[in-house]
Amino acid sequence: MEKILNFLNGKLGEIGLDKYMHFIGGTLIFAVSHFVMAPMLALVAVLVMGIAKELYDNAHKAIHTPDYKDALATTLGGVLGFICGM
């Protein structure tokens, strides 16, 4: 069991705090959005927000680092919200 936990801890640590923050952000965007729109539209809103954030980062490379994986993490957070809301 200890080997499994150490393995998971190492793999989860490799992801990085930024991706976790994007994931949580996507979940929160979905949670707020689904109160005012259909769940599928709320999921689309999460996708649009994740892509928009990375486009903003791309336009401001001096102070931000664009990464498609951030948009993916944001979207996956929205997917979690969508699944939990079913």
Backbone hydrogen bonds in HBPLUS format (Angstrom, degrees):
<---DONOR---> <-ACCEPTOR-->    atom                        ^
c    i                          cat <-CA-CA->   ^        H-A-AA   ^      H-
h    n   atom  resd res      DA  || num        DHA   H-A  angle D-A-AA Bond
n    s   type  num  typ     dist DA aas  dist angle  dist       angle   num
A0005-LEU N   A0001-MET O   3.00 MM   4  6.32 164.1  2.02 156.6 160.3     1
A0006-ASN N   A0002-GLU O   2.91 MM   4  6.09 159.4  1.95 148.7 154.6     2
A0007-PHE N   A0003-LYS O   2.93 MM   4  6.08 154.7  1.99 143.9 150.9     3
A0008-LEU N   A0004-ILE O   2.89 MM   4  6.16 167.7  1.90 155.5 158.2     4
A0009-ASN N   A0005-LEU O   2.85 MM   4  5.96 160.0  1.89 147.8 154.0     5
A0010-GLY N   A0006-ASN O   2.97 MM   4  6.13 153.9  2.04 143.0 149.7     6
A0011-LYS N   A0007-PHE O   2.95 MM   4  6.23 162.0  1.98 154.1 158.8     7
A0012-LEU N   A0008-LEU O   2.80 MM   4  5.88 168.6  1.81 156.6 160.2     8
A0013-GLY N   A0009-ASN O   3.00 MM   4  5.92 145.8  2.12 135.8 145.1     9
A0014-GLU N   A0010-GLY O   3.19 MM   4  6.37 133.3  2.42 136.0 146.9    10
A0014-GLU N   A0011-LYS O   3.18 MM   3  5.19 132.6  2.41  94.9 107.2    11
A0015-ILE N   A0012-LEU O   3.33 MM   3  5.51 144.7  2.46  99.9 109.0    12
A0021-MET N   A0017-LEU O   2.93 MM   4  6.21 155.3  1.99 154.7 161.9    13
A0022-HIS N   A0018-ASP O   2.98 MM   4  6.30 153.1  2.05 147.2 154.3    14
A0023-PHE N   A0019-LYS O   2.91 MM   4  6.13 156.0  1.97 146.8 153.6    15
A0024-ILE N   A0020-TYR O   2.91 MM   4  6.17 165.1  1.93 154.1 157.1    16
A0025-GLY N   A0021-MET O   2.83 MM   4  5.97 156.7  1.89 144.1 151.7    17
A0026-GLY N   A0022-HIS O   2.85 MM   4  6.08 156.5  1.90 149.9 155.3    18
A0027-THR N   A0023-PHE O   3.06 MM   4  6.35 153.1  2.13 146.4 153.8    19
A0028-LEU N   A0024-ILE O   2.90 MM   4  6.19 158.3  1.95 152.2 158.2    20
A0029-ILE N   A0025-GLY O   2.82 MM   4  6.04 159.3  1.86 153.2 159.1    21
A0030-PHE N   A0026-GLY O   3.03 MM   4  6.17 160.2  2.08 142.4 147.7    22
A0031-ALA N   A0027-THR O   2.92 MM   4  6.14 160.7  1.95 146.2 152.0    23
A0032-VAL N   A0028-LEU O   2.98 MM   4  6.20 161.1  2.02 153.9 157.0    24
A0033-SER N   A0029-ILE O   2.88 MM   4  5.93 163.9  1.90 149.7 155.2    25
A0034-HIS N   A0030-PHE O   2.88 MM   4  5.90 159.6  1.92 158.5 161.1    26
A0035-PHE N   A0032-VAL O   3.30 MM   3  5.83 159.1  2.35 110.6 116.7    27
A0036-VAL N   A0033-SER O   3.01 MM   3  5.66 153.0  2.08 117.9 125.1    28
A0037-MET N   A0033-SER O   3.11 MM   4  6.21 122.8  2.46 147.8 163.0    29
A0041-LEU N   A0038-ALA O   3.01 MM   3  5.27 116.7  2.42 105.9 121.3    30
A0042-ALA N   A0038-ALA O   2.89 MM   4  6.20 150.6  1.97 154.5 164.2    31
A0043-LEU N   A0039-PRO O   2.95 MM   4  6.24 148.4  2.05 145.5 153.6    32
A0044-VAL N   A0040-MET O   3.01 MM   4  6.34 151.5  2.10 142.6 150.5    33
A0045-ALA N   A0041-LEU O   2.85 MM   4  6.12 147.7  1.95 143.1 152.4    34
A0046-VAL N   A0042-ALA O   3.03 MM   4  6.37 147.8  2.14 142.6 150.3    35
A0047-LEU N   A0043-LEU O   3.07 MM   4  6.40 159.5  2.11 148.2 153.1    36
A0048-VAL N   A0044-VAL O   2.88 MM   4  6.15 164.2  1.91 154.6 158.6    37
A0049-MET N   A0045-ALA O   2.89 MM   4  6.05 161.6  1.92 148.3 153.6    38
A0050-GLY N   A0046-VAL O   2.89 MM   4  6.09 159.8  1.94 152.0 157.5    39
A0051-ILE N   A0047-LEU O   3.01 MM   4  6.23 163.0  2.04 152.0 156.2    40
A0052-ALA N   A0048-VAL O   2.81 MM   4  5.93 160.6  1.85 150.2 156.7    41
A0053-LYS N   A0049-MET O   2.92 MM   4  6.04 155.3  1.98 145.9 151.9    42
A0054-GLU N   A0050-GLY O   3.27 MM   4  6.51 155.4  2.34 140.7 146.4    43
A0055-LEU N   A0051-ILE O   2.91 MM   4  6.19 149.1  2.00 149.9 159.3    44
A0056-TYR N   A0052-ALA O   2.89 MM   4  6.13 153.2  1.97 147.8 155.0    45
A0057-ASP N   A0053-LYS O   2.92 MM   4  6.22 157.8  1.97 144.9 151.2    46
A0058-ASN N   A0054-GLU O   2.90 MM   4  6.06 149.9  1.99 140.0 148.2    47
A0059-ALA N   A0055-LEU O   3.02 MM   4  6.26 143.5  2.16 140.7 149.9    48
A0059-ALA N   A0056-TYR O   3.09 MM   3  5.11 121.9  2.45  95.3 109.9    49
A0060-HIS N   A0056-TYR O   3.09 MM   4  6.33 123.1  2.43 141.1 156.0    50
A0060-HIS N   A0057-ASP O   3.16 MM   3  5.10 142.9  2.30  95.8 106.7    51
A0063-ILE N   A0060-HIS O   3.14 MM   3  6.00 149.7  2.23 122.1 127.8    52
A0064-HIS N   A0060-HIS O   2.90 MM   4  5.80 133.9  2.12 147.4 159.8    53
A0070-ASP N   A0067-ASP O   2.94 MM   3  5.47 144.4  2.06 112.1 121.8    54
A0072-LEU N   A0068-TYR O   3.01 MM   4  6.33 152.4  2.08 145.5 153.9    55
A0073-ALA N   A0069-LYS O   2.87 MM   4  6.05 156.6  1.92 142.5 148.3    56
A0074-THR N   A0070-ASP O   2.93 MM   4  6.18 158.0  1.98 149.5 155.4    57
A0075-THR N   A0071-ALA O   2.96 MM   4  6.15 161.5  1.99 146.4 151.3    58
A0076-LEU N   A0072-LEU O   2.85 MM   4  6.10 157.3  1.90 151.4 157.9    59
A0077-GLY N   A0073-ALA O   3.02 MM   4  6.25 146.8  2.14 143.2 151.5    60
A0078-GLY N   A0074-THR O   3.14 MM   4  6.53 149.2  2.24 143.3 151.5    61
A0078-GLY N   A0075-THR O   3.03 MM   3  4.99 115.1  2.47  93.6 109.4    62
A0079-VAL N   A0075-THR O   2.86 MM   4  6.23 147.2  1.97 147.1 157.3    63
A0080-LEU N   A0076-LEU O   2.95 MM   4  6.24 152.4  2.02 144.0 150.7    64
A0081-GLY N   A0077-GLY O   3.10 MM   4  6.43 159.0  2.14 145.6 150.7    65
A0082-PHE N   A0078-GLY O   2.86 MM   4  6.12 155.0  1.92 147.8 155.1    66
A0083-ILE N   A0079-VAL O   2.88 MM   4  6.14 162.5  1.91 154.6 158.2    67
A0084-CYS N   A0080-LEU O   2.90 MM   4  6.11 165.4  1.92 155.3 159.5    68
A0085-GLY N   A0081-GLY O   2.93 MM   4  6.01 138.3  2.10 141.4 152.6    69
A0086-MET N   A0083-ILE O   3.21 MM   3  5.40 160.1  2.25 105.2 111.3    70
